[in-house]
Amino acid sequence: MFFKQGRYSGFITPLSYIMDLLVVNLFTNFLPINFQNPILFHSYITIAWVVLSFKNEFYEVHRYSKVVVILRKLFTQFVFFFLILYAYIGFFKQPLMSRLALGKYFLLVFAGVSVLKFLSYTLLMKYRERVKGNIRNVVVIGKSKKANQLIDVFNERREYGYQFMRQFSTKDANFDLISCFRYIANNNIDEIYCSVSELKNEEIAAFIDFADNNLKTLKFLPDNKNIFSKKLKFEYYDYLPILSLRDIPLHNSLNAFLKRMFDIVFSLIVIFGILIWFGPILALLIRLESKGPVFFIQKRTGFDNNEFYCFKFRSMAMNKDADTLQAGKNDMRVTKIGKFIRKTSIDELPQFYNVLFGNMSVVGPRPHMLKHTDEYASRVDKYMLRHFVKPGITGLAQVRGYRGEIEQDSDIQNRIKFDIFYVENWSFFLDLKIIVQTVINAFKGEEKAY
């Protein structure tokens, strides 16, 4: 899967994109439009459709979205598509193109895309309602009027795909935050909904910390309390307003799909352009200097706190502390060839296989050893937030100088700050910037790469 399994319908948006683009391009064959350059026309309408979709958020349809939202998106998308379509005639000087046939083509595409849009929307609703697939387990904190209304929405609107598990009330004599958190952790709860009016500020802060550190989605039924200093995202479940605390760009299925496609292409270029010939040379040098395997394979913590095997070229002599002790400055375990490949980050190149297999991404928070994940999860606030996305070969923290050995608490704290910033502010251009900076740092050599 490209992203969180069972919670995000990762294939739906990319599949919708492909189907719509097929409609946009194939329907040109049904009418005598008389465009002179087919390749130019198809490229033009494909790029126009993709750009408009991004701009209009055409594929941002959530499980709780209403039909009116889809109608509004269709209207906005096709108004601009109509203008761009007819602009092709003047922009590329196409006097022979049939305006009437182009109009019929537009209506045909509008009908085709609309049918696909509503068909996928309806089928997914029925899938959640009848098959009980794509379900999210939820709990509600509070027994206010709005909290009870929300529970009614969860129970009655089965097509939304929410499985209501339990309601907690802070007014109950036996209510206890620790017991509440234990239930959420032990029962595979995906989302927590809090009635703000029934929670004290310190309880709200406790829920925020718990959700951040345990990879749970936290949302609020709003009132007039001023509890946040950051911009929040409003959503509507039926007619109930819900506040979402954190909006993660890579939980958008289209963003995740694009990032995954980039990862596949980039990793294939590195594997067939560099590793296929450079790997055997480096393997020979490693084996000549010290006995042992060419690759160092270690369990790391990855996406959604799942474990995976991370690949590296072996840079140390064989030792029993490899899985527990990080390499330090002047570490006697590091071989001569190991010093070079660590300094230039060449030892990380086999991780492009991890990227190709889907365990990692080219850019993301660096994966930590299992021992360190357990240690830092309890010591560093918000540490677990970094596992909302796939780990990367390089990351924002690394290009800002926070890599290698963690010598003091400020090292890991600053690293996590950059990781969280990346998770909350991801963009394709940020990934490109990090990759360029990583290449520059590899040629320069880094102070803490030992």
C-alpha positions, 0 to 999 in steps of 0.5 A: 500500500502507498499509505495507511492501510485500512484508513485511507482509500489510497487507490481510489483517487489515482484510479479516478484520475486514470479513468477520467484522463482516459475519458478526456483523451479517448472521447476525442476519437468519437467526433470529427474535431479536426485537430491538426496535431493529435499529440499536441492536443492530447498533451494540452488537454491532459496537462490542463486537466491535471492542473485544474484538478490540483487547483480546484481540488477536484478529487478531494472527496471525503467519506462524509462529503455531500452530493452538493460538494461533488456538484460544486466541484464538477461545475468549477472543473468544467467551467474552466475546462471549457475555457481552456478547451476553446483557448486551444483554437486561438493559442495554437492557431487551429482554423480548421477545428470544428467548434461544434464538434469541440462543443459536443466533445465537451458535453460528452466528457462532462457526462462521462466524468460525471457518471464516473464520479457519482458511480464511484461515490455511490459504490464506495458508500455501499461498500462501507455500508454493506461490506463493512470495508474501509472502516475507522474505529472511533470513540467519543469523549463527552456526553453533550448534546453535540456528542450524542448527535455525532454518535447518532451520525456514526450509527445511522450513516453507515455509509460514512464508514465509522465504527462507533466503539465507546463513549466516555464522559468526564462527568462520570465518577469513575472517569480516568484519563489513563483508563481511557487512553488504555482502552484506545490503545488496546482496541485499535481505535483510529480516531478520537472525537472530543466535546471541547465544552466538557474538557478542561484545558489540561485534559485537552492538552493530554489528549493532544499529547496522547494522540500525537505520541500514539498515531491517533487522529484527534478531532473536536466538536467545537465551542467558543473556547480559545484552545488553539493558536494554530489554524484548524481545519473545519469538516462537516459530518452531516450538519455537525461541524468538526475541528481537525487538529492536524492536516497531513499532506501525505494523507491525501491519496493523490499526494501520496500516489505522486510521491510513490510514483516519484520514489519508484522512478527515482529508485529505478534510475539509481539502481540501474544507473549506479548500483548495478555497476558500482555495487559489485566494485564496492562489495569487493572492496568491503570483502577484501578489508574485512570478513562478513556480508557485504550488506548490513541488514537491520530492523528499523521502525517505519511507517505507522510504527511497523518494523522493516529490514533496512539495507546498507553497505556494511561499513563496520567490522562484524560486532555484537553491538551493531543493533544497539550502539550507534557509530561515534566519532573515531569509532574503532568498529568502522573500517577504512572503506567504511569511513569513506562510504559513511562520509559520502553517504554511499553506504545508504545506496542499498536503501533504494531497494527499500524505496522500490519495495515500498518500505521507505521513501527517497525523502522522509524522516530517517528510520531509527533502530527499534531500541531507539524508537522505544527509548525516544517515544517515552522521552521526546514529546511528539516523537511518534508523529514522524511515523505518520509518513514513510521513513526516507533515505534523506530528510529535512533534519539531515540536510539541516545538520542533524544526522549521525550520533545523538550526543545530547537531548537537544540533538534528538529534539531538534531532529524531531522538530524538523521531522514534524515540520516535514510531516505537516508541510510536505510538498513535492518541491520541498522533496526536490530541495532536500534531494539537491541539498543532500547531493551537495552535502555528499560531495562536500562531506558532512561533519557528523557523517562518521 
